Amino acid sequence: MVHDRANWRSTTRRAALALTVAALPFGCLDGAAVHAQSIMRSPNLNIGSRIPSINSTMMPRIDPNIANLRTHPACSYAYRDSNGECSDKPVSSADGGGSGSGGSSGKNKNKKNSGPLSKLPQTVLNSRTIAGEIVAEIDGSLSGAQADELARRHRLERIGSQNFPLIGGTIGLFRIVDRRTVETASRELAADASVRLVQPNFRYVLQDQKPASTEGDPAQYALLKLRLPEAHTLAHGANVTIAVIDSGIDIRHPELANAIASSFDALGSKEGPHVHGTGIAGAIVSHARLMGSAPAARILAIRAFGMAPGGAESTSFVILKGLDYAAANGAQIVNMSFAGPKDALIERGIAATAAKGIVMVAAAGNAGPKSPPLYPAANANVIAVSATDAQDKLFAASNRGGHIAVAAPGVDIFLPAPDEKYQMTSGTSFSAAYVSGLAALMLERNPALNPGEVRAILMKTARDLGSPGRDELFGAGEADAFAAVSAVVIAPAAPVAAVSGSPAAEKVEVRQDVPSTRDLSPPGAAMASDKSAVREAHRPAAQ
């Protein structure tokens, strides 16, 4: 028995040795693979836990030569095609026409862009321009028939064209009638000898926050923040004309009685009054249950914004029509409570308006702290206004930037709405309107002030908010109507009559149409302590 056991052990050892020797050639042949797959382990018949474990010190190894591993250079969505490749120009056009890839790689040319990656740039670009439309400066000597022939030669349809004395040029609005992109159609049109400037028809939107109509008469905290009751003991904006380029204004609202000098519909539409335009006009000239910042001013009601699925919108061509009308009809101030991209055509119109000595005020925008500067507020000729609340905090959606001149109340502002109703609303739109009214108070005191002087006085007399000194949130601070009007040197009597074009008797008549006495009738107890001061400030000024 012992002998048999010894023989079994000896036989087993010899068999194991033979197997080891036989396996050596295979081990040498596969040595590289074993080294590369270093996480492999030799089999172990002693099976322990079935829960896998990972050695935290072992890092994954990536072979850069693996065929299906793709990396892409850095570029924005607008410049990346559906395969992830970067292009030297935007892949999708702003008009939605055409389906070319536009990629620089030349791959998959027959494939249409699809999926969220290709749809994103289209959505972004469409939000800035009107689909399939081009505006161009054309030869002013062309007749209507010749302008139509120009359009047909370039596979376009002329929607309209107009001479703009403000900028000294004739601008045509064209529609692309085939599937070309705006970029392609613009390039072809620009090559024509009768064309001087071509650009997309940019989109502009009003700067409010979905106002809701309501009834009642809550306290207007903005009056006290701006020190308007005190300012109105010095001026009411009499004989000052303010152009409001906006949506439709309800000229029959009691708050606006006798305040509308003229109306112009740049859209040629049949839409009724709109809540935004009515509110903007009310922030400036309300004089019934509410009080505007310049209750005796005259309004040029310019409708340039029409209803769209996302709210009221306008375009480069229409806004230029509004600016042209304002300059030709005696506007001393232009209120622009809207925002959009930088636009060469509108920049040209603003430069021409500024050259005429017209003060321009614009809403900073409601795109929030991460937004780039919006226009026209970011134009150096425009007074940009951000919005504050009742606690002097910046409106959360207000744009920021070094171009901000001053801030003004723009949160929970109580204003008139169409059909003799009222609204509580927020936005930099209404902050800009208040400041336009402040500028009117200053111009009543001295009509000879130029836009630069108006800006300088507003900023110098502003009440500092936030970080000491000028900052990107509040500019120079919150506007102070009383301090600003007090800082204006009153012009001599003769120049005032010459500039206004009206004798002194006519000035008295304006004050009678829009009385300087306004009964705010604040219903809330929170205003009780201010009633006496408000009533005192609202007594008729000496004529």
C-alpha positions in Angstrom: 0.0 0.0 0.0 2.8 2.4 0.9 4.6 1.4 -2.2 1.6 2.0 -4.4 1.1 5.5 -2.8 4.8 6.4 -3.5 4.4 5.3 -7.1 1.2 7.5 -7.5 3.1 10.6 -6.2 6.0 10.0 -8.5 3.8 9.5 -11.5 1.9 12.7 -10.7 5.0 14.7 -10.4 6.3 13.5 -13.7 3.0 14.3 -15.4 3.0 17.8 -14.0 6.6 18.4 -15.2 5.7 17.2 -18.7 2.7 19.5 -18.9 4.9 22.5 -17.8 7.5 21.8 -20.4 4.8 21.4 -23.1 3.2 24.7 -22.2 6.5 26.8 -22.4 6.4 27.3 -26.2 2.8 28.7 -26.0 3.8 31.0 -23.1 6.6 32.5 -25.1 4.4 33.0 -28.2 1.7 34.9 -26.2 3.9 36.8 -23.9 3.1 40.3 -25.4 -0.7 39.8 -25.1 -0.4 38.8 -21.5 1.7 41.9 -20.7 -0.8 44.2 -22.4 -3.8 42.8 -20.6 -2.2 43.2 -17.2 -5.5 43.1 -15.4 -5.9 39.4 -16.3 -5.3 36.9 -13.5 -4.3 33.2 -13.6 -7.2 30.8 -12.8 -7.7 29.9 -9.2 -9.9 27.0 -8.3 -10.4 28.4 -4.8 -13.5 30.5 -5.8 -14.3 33.2 -3.2 -16.8 36.1 -3.3 -18.7 36.6 -6.5 -18.7 40.4 -6.0 -16.2 41.9 -8.4 -13.5 44.3 -7.0 -11.6 47.0 -8.7 -8.1 48.0 -7.9 -8.2 51.8 -7.4 -4.6 52.1 -8.3 -5.0 50.7 -11.8 -5.9 53.3 -14.5 -7.6 52.5 -17.8 -5.2 52.5 -20.7 -6.4 54.0 -24.0 -4.7 53.3 -27.3 -4.9 56.5 -29.4 -4.7 54.3 -32.5 -8.0 52.6 -31.9 -10.1 53.2 -35.0 -13.5 54.0 -33.4 -12.1 56.5 -30.9 -12.9 60.0 -32.3 -11.9 63.4 -31.0 -13.0 66.8 -32.3 -11.3 70.2 -32.2 -12.9 72.9 -30.0 -15.5 75.0 -31.8 -19.1 76.3 -31.1 -22.2 74.4 -32.1 -22.9 76.9 -34.8 -19.7 75.9 -36.5 -19.9 72.1 -36.1 -21.6 69.8 -38.6 -23.7 66.7 -37.8 -20.5 64.6 -37.9 -18.8 66.7 -35.2 -16.4 68.3 -37.6 -15.6 72.0 -37.3 -16.3 74.4 -40.2 -14.9 77.7 -41.1 -18.4 79.2 -41.3 -21.7 78.6 -39.6 -23.3 75.3 -40.7 -26.9 76.4 -40.7 -28.3 79.6 -42.2 -30.5 82.1 -40.4 -33.4 81.7 -42.8 -33.9 78.0 -42.6 -33.5 77.5 -46.3 -31.2 74.9 -47.8 -29.8 71.7 -46.4 -26.1 71.8 -47.3 -23.8 70.6 -44.6 -21.4 73.5 -44.8 -18.7 71.4 -43.1 -15.1 71.8 -44.0 -14.3 68.1 -43.9 -16.1 67.2 -47.0 -17.5 64.0 -45.5 -21.0 62.7 -45.8 -22.0 65.4 -48.3 -25.3 63.6 -49.2 -26.5 63.3 -45.6 -28.9 65.9 -44.2 -28.1 67.4 -40.8 -30.4 65.9 -38.3 -30.8 65.5 -34.5 -30.5 68.1 -31.7 -26.9 69.0 -32.6 -27.9 70.3 -36.0 -31.1 71.9 -34.8 -29.5 73.9 -32.1 -27.6 76.4 -34.2 -30.7 76.9 -36.4 -32.8 77.7 -33.4 -30.2 80.2 -32.1 -29.8 81.9 -35.4 -33.5 82.1 -36.1 -34.1 83.8 -32.8 -31.9 86.7 -34.0 -33.2 87.2 -37.6 -36.4 87.0 -39.7 -36.4 83.8 -41.7 -35.7 84.3 -45.4 -35.5 88.1 -45.4 -32.8 90.5 -46.4 -32.5 94.3 -46.0 -30.3 96.2 -48.5 -29.4 99.7 -49.3 -30.2 100.1 -53.0 -29.7 102.9 -55.6 -32.2 105.6 -54.7 -32.8 106.4 -58.4 -34.4 103.0 -59.1 -38.1 103.1 -59.8 -40.4 100.6 -58.2 -40.4 98.5 -61.4 -36.6 98.6 -61.6 -36.3 97.6 -57.9 -38.6 94.7 -58.7 -36.4 93.7 -61.6 -33.4 93.9 -59.4 -35.1 91.4 -57.0 -36.1 89.0 -59.8 -32.5 89.0 -61.2 -31.4 87.7 -57.8 -34.3 85.3 -57.2 -35.8 87.6 -54.6 -39.2 89.2 -54.0 -39.3 92.9 -53.0 -41.5 93.3 -50.0 -41.0 97.0 -49.9 -38.5 99.9 -50.2 -38.3 103.4 -48.7 -36.1 106.4 -48.7 -34.9 107.3 -45.2 -33.9 111.0 -45.0 -32.5 110.3 -41.5 -29.6 108.2 -42.9 -29.7 109.6 -46.5 -30.4 106.2 -48.2 -33.0 104.0 -49.8 -33.5 100.7 -48.0 -35.2 97.7 -49.6 -36.7 94.7 -47.8 -36.5 91.5 -49.8 -37.7 87.9 -49.4 -35.7 84.8 -50.7 -38.0 82.8 -53.0 -36.0 79.6 -53.2 -34.1 77.4 -50.8 -30.8 79.5 -50.7 -29.5 80.6 -47.3 -29.5 84.2 -46.3 -25.7 84.2 -46.5 -25.7 82.9 -50.1 -28.5 85.2 -51.3 -26.9 88.2 -49.5 -23.5 87.6 -51.1 -25.1 87.4 -54.6 -27.2 90.5 -54.1 -24.2 92.5 -52.7 -22.3 91.9 -56.0 -24.9 93.9 -57.9 -23.8 97.5 -58.8 -27.1 98.9 -57.6 -26.6 97.6 -54.1 -24.4 99.2 -51.4 -25.2 97.3 -48.2 -26.8 93.9 -47.4 -27.6 92.4 -44.1 -30.2 90.1 -42.4 -33.4 91.6 -41.2 -32.6 91.4 -37.5 -35.3 90.7 -34.9 -35.9 92.9 -31.8 -38.1 92.1 -28.8 -39.7 94.2 -26.1 -38.1 94.0 -22.6 -40.9 93.1 -20.3 -41.7 90.0 -18.2 -45.2 88.8 -19.2 -47.3 91.4 -17.6 -50.7 90.5 -16.3 -53.7 92.9 -16.5 -55.4 93.7 -13.2 -57.6 96.3 -11.6 -56.8 98.6 -8.7 -54.3 101.3 -7.8 -51.4 100.1 -5.6 -48.7 102.5 -4.4 -46.1 103.6 -6.9 -42.9 103.1 -5.0 -40.9 104.4 -8.0 -42.1 107.9 -7.4 -40.4 108.2 -4.1 -37.3 106.3 -5.3 -36.8 108.7 -8.1 -37.9 111.7 -6.0 -40.4 112.7 -8.6 -42.8 114.6 -6.4 -40.0 117.0 -5.5 -38.8 117.2 -9.2 -42.3 118.1 -10.3 -42.2 121.2 -8.3 -39.6 122.4 -10.8 -40.7 120.8 -14.1 -43.3 118.5 -15.7 -41.8 118.0 -19.1 -44.0 120.7 -20.8 -43.3 121.3 -24.5 -40.9 118.3 -24.7 -41.7 115.7 -27.4 -40.8 112.1 -26.7 -41.0 109.4 -29.4 -42.0 106.0 -28.1 -41.0 103.3 -30.6 -42.9 100.4 -29.3 -46.0 98.3 -29.7 -49.5 99.9 -30.0 -50.5 102.5 -27.5 -54.1 102.9 -26.2 -54.4 106.7 -26.9 -57.9 106.7 -25.4 -56.7 105.6 -21.9 -57.6 108.3 -19.3 -54.0 108.3 -18.1 -52.8 109.4 -21.6 -55.5 112.0 -22.2 -54.2 115.0 -24.3 -50.7 113.6 -24.2 -50.4 112.0 -27.7 -49.1 114.5 -30.2 -49.3 112.1 -33.2 -49.4 108.4 -34.1 -47.5 106.5 -36.7 -47.9 102.8 -37.6 -44.6 101.7 -39.1 -46.1 98.2 -39.5 -49.1 99.3 -41.5 -51.1 96.8 -39.4 -54.6 96.7 -38.0 -53.6 95.5 -34.5 -55.2 97.2 -31.6 -53.4 98.7 -28.6 -50.8 96.5 -26.8 -50.1 96.2 -23.1 -46.3 97.0 -23.5 -46.6 100.2 -25.5 -49.5 101.5 -23.4 -47.4 100.8 -20.2 -44.3 102.6 -21.6 -46.3 105.7 -22.5 -48.0 105.5 -19.0 -44.6 105.4 -17.2 -43.8 108.7 -18.9 -47.0 110.7 -19.1 -49.6 109.2 -16.7 -51.6 111.9 -15.1 -54.9 110.6 -13.8 -54.9 107.9 -11.0 -51.1 107.4 -11.6 -48.2 109.7 -12.1 -45.6 109.5 -14.9 -42.1 110.8 -14.7 -43.0 113.7 -17.2 -46.8 114.1 -17.1 -46.9 117.2 -19.3 -44.7 115.8 -22.1 -46.0 115.1 -25.6 -45.8 111.5 -27.0 -45.1 110.5 -30.6 -46.8 107.1 -30.5 -44.8 105.0 -33.0 -46.0 101.4 -33.5 -43.1 99.3 -34.6 -43.8 96.0 -32.8 -46.4 93.5 -33.7 -47.7 90.4 -32.1 -45.7 87.1 -32.7 -45.9 83.7 -31.1 -43.1 84.6 -28.6 -44.4 88.1 -27.9 -44.3 91.4 -29.7 -41.4 91.7 -32.2 -40.0 94.1 -34.7 -37.2 94.1 -37.3 -34.3 96.3 -38.6 -36.4 97.7 -41.4 -39.4 98.6 -39.3 -37.4 100.2 -36.4 -35.5 102.3 -38.9 -38.9 103.6 -40.2 -39.7 104.5 -36.6 -36.4 106.4 -36.0 -36.9 108.2 -39.3 -40.4 109.3 -38.4 -39.2 110.4 -34.9 -36.4 112.6 -36.3 -38.7 114.1 -39.0 -41.5 115.0 -36.5 -39.7 117.0 -33.9 -38.7 114.3 -31.3 -36.3 115.6 -28.7 -36.1 112.2 -26.9 -36.5 108.7 -28.3 -37.4 105.9 -25.9 -36.3 102.4 -27.1 -37.6 99.8 -24.6 -36.4 96.9 -26.7 -33.3 94.9 -27.4 -31.6 92.9 -30.0 -28.2 92.1 -31.7 -25.7 94.7 -33.0 -27.2 95.8 -36.3 -25.3 97.9 -38.8 -28.4 99.5 -40.2 -29.8 100.5 -36.8 -26.4 101.7 -35.7 -26.4 104.0 -38.7 -29.8 105.3 -37.8 -28.8 105.9 -34.2 -25.7 107.8 -35.3 -27.8 110.0 -37.6 -30.3 110.6 -34.8 -27.6 111.6 -32.3 -26.1 114.0 -34.9 -29.4 115.9 -34.8 -29.0 116.4 -31.0 -31.8 114.0 -30.1 -31.5 112.2 -26.7 -31.9 108.4 -26.9 -32.7 106.1 -24.0 -32.9 102.3 -24.1 -33.6 99.3 -21.9 -30.4 97.4 -20.9 -32.2 94.2 -21.6 -33.7 91.3 -19.7 -31.3 88.5 -20.7 -29.6 88.2 -17.3 -26.0 88.4 -16.1 -24.4 86.1 -18.6 -25.8 87.9 -21.7 -23.5 89.9 -23.9 -24.4 93.6 -24.3 -27.7 94.1 -26.2 -28.5 96.9 -28.6 -29.4 99.7 -29.0 -28.6 100.1 -25.3 -24.9 99.2 -25.8 -24.5 101.9 -28.5 -22.3 104.8 -27.1 -24.9 107.4 -28.2 -27.6 105.8 -26.1 -28.3 106.1 -22.4 -28.6 102.5 -21.2 -30.8 101.9 -18.1 -30.8 98.8 -15.9 -33.7 97.9 -13.5 -34.0 97.9 -9.7 -36.7 96.9 -7.2 -38.2 98.5 -4.2 -35.2 97.4 -2.0 -32.7 98.9 -4.5 -31.6 95.5 -5.6 -30.8 94.8 -9.2 -33.6 93.1 -11.2 -32.4 89.5 -11.5 -33.0 89.4 -15.3 -31.4 92.8 -16.0 -28.4 92.9 -18.3 -25.1 94.1 -16.9 -22.1 95.8 -18.5 -19.8 98.8 -18.7 -22.3 100.6 -21.0 -24.9 100.9 -18.2 -25.4 104.7 -17.5 -27.9 104.6 -14.6 -30.6 102.4 -13.0 -34.2 103.1 -12.3 -37.2 101.2 -10.8 -38.4 98.4 -13.0 -39.8 95.6 -10.8 -43.5 95.4 -10.0 -44.3 98.7 -11.7 -48.0 99.7 -11.8 -49.0 101.1 -15.1 -51.9 101.6 -17.5 -53.1 98.8 -19.8 -55.4 98.9 -22.8 -59.2 99.2 -22.3 -58.9 101.5 -19.3 -57.2 98.8 -17.2 -54.0 98.7 -15.3 -51.1 96.2 -15.0 -48.4 95.2 -12.6 -45.2 94.4 -14.6 -41.4 94.2 -14.5 -38.6 94.8 -16.9 -35.8 97.2 -17.9 -38.3 98.6 -20.5 -40.1 100.5 -17.8 -36.8 101.7 -16.2 -35.9 103.2 -19.5 -39.3 104.9 -19.8 -38.9 106.6 -16.4 -35.5 107.9 -17.4 -36.8 109.2 -20.7 -39.3 111.2 -18.6 -36.5 112.5 -16.4 -34.7 113.7 -19.5 -37.9 115.6 -20.5 -37.9 117.4 -17.2 -34.4 118.5 -17.8 -35.1 119.7 -21.3 -38.1 121.7 -20.1 -35.7 123.6 -17.8 -33.1 124.0 -20.6 -34.0 122.9 -24.1 -30.5 123.7 -25.3 -29.0 120.7 -23.5 -27.3 118.2 -25.8 -27.5 114.4 -25.4 -24.0 114.3 -23.8 -25.0 116.9 -21.2 -28.2 115.1 -20.4 -26.2 111.9 -19.8 -23.6 113.6 -17.7 -26.1 115.3 -15.4 -28.1 112.1 -14.9 -24.9 110.2 -14.0 -23.4 112.9 -11.8 -26.6 113.3 -9.8 -27.4 109.5 -9.5 -27.6 107.9 -6.1 -24.8 105.4 -5.8 -25.8 101.8 -5.4 -23.8 98.6 -5.1 -20.0 98.9 -5.2 -18.7 102.5 -4.6 -18.5 104.4 -7.8 -19.7 103.3 -11.2 -20.2 99.6 -11.7 -21.6 97.2 -14.3 -24.9 96.6 -12.5 -26.2 100.1 -11.7 -23.9 102.3 -13.8 -23.5 105.5 -11.8 -26.4 104.6 -9.5 -30.2 105.0 -9.3 -31.4 108.1 -11.2 -32.5 111.0 -9.0 -35.0 113.2 -10.7 -35.0 116.1 -8.3 -31.2 116.3 -8.1 -30.9 116.1 -11.9 -33.5 118.8 -12.6 -32.0 121.0 -9.9 -28.6 120.7 -11.5 -29.8 122.0 -14.9 -29.0 125.7 -15.4 -32.3 127.4 -16.5 -32.1 128.8 -20.0 -32.9 132.5 -20.6 -36.5 133.2 -21.5 -35.9 134.1 -25.1 -34.0 131.0 -26.2 -36.7 128.8 -24.5 -39.4 130.5 -26.7 -37.2 130.1 -29.8 -36.5 126.4 -29.3 -40.0 125.5 -28.3 -41.5 127.5 -31.2 -44.4 128.4 -28.9 -45.2 131.7 -27.0 -45.4 131.7 -23.3 -49.2 131.7 -23.4 -49.2 128.3 -25.2 -47.0 126.9 -22.4 -49.7 127.8 -19.9 -52.3 126.1 -22.1 -50.3 122.9 -22.1 -50.2 122.9 -18.4 -54.0 123.4 -18.4 -54.5 120.3 -20.7 -52.3 118.2 -18.4 -52.6 119.7 -15.0 -49.6 119.6 -12.7 -51.8 118.5 -9.8 -52.2 114.7 -9.7 -54.1 112.8 -7.1 -52.4 109.5 -6.7 -54.9 108.3 -4.0 -52.5 105.7 -2.6 -54.7 102.9 -1.1 -52.1 101.2 1.0 -51.2 102.0 4.5 -47.6 101.8 3.6 -47.9 105.1 1.8 -49.7 106.9 4.6 -46.6 108.5 6.0 -45.8 109.9 2.5 -49.2 111.4 1.7 -48.5 114.8 3.0 -45.2 115.1 1.1 -46.9 113.9 -2.1 -49.8 116.2 -1.8 -47.5 119.2 -1.0 -45.5 118.4 -4.1 -48.6 118.1 -6.3 -49.8 121.6 -5.7 -50.0 123.7 -8.9 -46.7 125.3 -9.7 -46.6 129.0 -10.1 -47.4 130.0 -13.7 
